[in-house]
Amino acid sequence: MSHIKRISVLFTILLAALFLISGQAAAKTLTAGAASGAIDAEVSIPITIDNPTGVGGVAFTLAYPSTIFEFVRLEQVGKVITDGSNASYTTDEIKADLFFQVNDEKIGTPAAATGRVMVAAATAQALTGTNLVLFNARFKIKGGDGTYPINVLDTIVQNASAGYTAPAHLPVLVGTTDPDNTGKYTSTDFPVYAATLVPGGITVNAA
């Protein structure tokens, strides 16, 4: 099976508006942090944007050694995050929350993780602040000894039912326009930000 990601229709609907992009904007940096722990422990890797001002959509892939780590979940840190695969949301949630969906890719029978986690998130209200931690990526340490990379990559998608009939690279960071009083966009003239992707790592203390 191809390792190219195939995203769900709900996932695509959640992010579709933000990826109708119109032009290039100033560069920003998306960084995976570092953590350490013993075998069988769970550790959290912060995912940070250095200058989040104006950002409304984020899409990236975390690559990790699946023989060493197991992806557990995304964790809320400061910004309220909401699972984007839910069926319905309140107006207040739509206006304020960062909606996310995550896919820890698995193949085979029985299913085995490939070591690629596709993450996407969108918010109606543009992000603000400096060095904003969007959320943590939590991993369980299964083995190993030493430091292993957690790479941040751009995401490739292919899903014909969602309009991606050929492999397509999603922009990592997309801006917003002004939402109305229900949290919906009045324009889809969204900018895309050039993104520098900085990897992180997890140190396993086997002793």
Secondary structure, 3 states (H helix, E strand, C coil): CCCCECCCHHHHHHHHHHHCEEEEEEEEEEEECEEEEECCCEEEEEEEECCCCCEEEEEEEEECCCCCEEEEEEECCCCCEEECCCCCCCHHHHHHCEEEEEEEEEECCCCEEEEEEEEEEECCCCCCCCCEEEEEEEEEECCCCEEEEEEEECCEEEEHHHCEEEEEECCCEEECCCECCCCCECCCCEEEEEEEEECEEEEEECC
